[in-house]
Amino acid sequence: MHYIYLITFGLLSIALVLIFARLLIGPTLPDRVVALELLATVIVAMTGTYAIFHDRSNFIDVAIVAALTAFLAAIGFARFLERGGPRDD
């Protein structure tokens, strides 16, 4: 089971590096926002993996709060663009 944990964290870490690359390179604002949303999703996955491996249910609550915060940020960005925020695409 320990190897599965290490492989999972390794893959999620690679995903984080690729997400940061898209965040920095992303030519448009929506590309960067999608990268931020994906970043939040990977952080929730890492928190959930940690909670499962170490049998700590407290971290599941942290993952839920992070997911809800990311969802509210996506809604806020969508409303910002809907009201005529700056767009460069």
Secondary structure as GFF3:
##gff-version 3
##sequence-region A 1 89
A	DSSP	alpha_helix	2	25	.	.	.	ID=ss1
A	DSSP	alpha_helix	29	54	.	.	.	ID=ss2
A	DSSP	alpha_helix	58	82	.	.	.	ID=ss3
###
